[in-house]
């Protein structure tokens, strides 16, 4: 595969994304999404001592305890700042913590999910469109606008119809940001730039219809 145009450096923050081959779905049901979500946190950790398949067979209480112990060590490949999963693609905002951390993280995450997906759907081969894409983030303003774009994706793409559903969309980090849920993300770098959570929510929602209309215009241009 061709190399990536930018070098991924430690403490650098990047918009990381990929989509299904020929824009085909990579998530077909809730189980698919949750299989991917479970792997998001697990593969964030460096120096894992067991395969995900073994980890996944553990009782839930033991899995949670192990994840908490791993998290307390903070031996991370990446910090996960924001994410959103859509039927045929995903978005992350990631900060690289060790050399090749983002590449190793995305490779482990997507290879593991691809194995699950292929077994479930009785298929072989890749499900994603080549190497993931990465764009460097250069300012606080840029990361805030990017987080808004990512968190609005389910609304602007017509997956959900209103803001109430968006706040509960289970395959995005937005519920972590606005509902005081602590699960996966290090949201402080973004929320710290706002007076409070309500201000961030307003920042997201005030742009929602513009982003949705822009998406409709882009789709019309593609189809014309």
Order of alpha helices (4+ residues) and beta strands (2+ residues): beta-alpha-alpha-alpha-beta-beta-alpha-beta-alpha-alpha-alpha-alpha-alpha-alpha
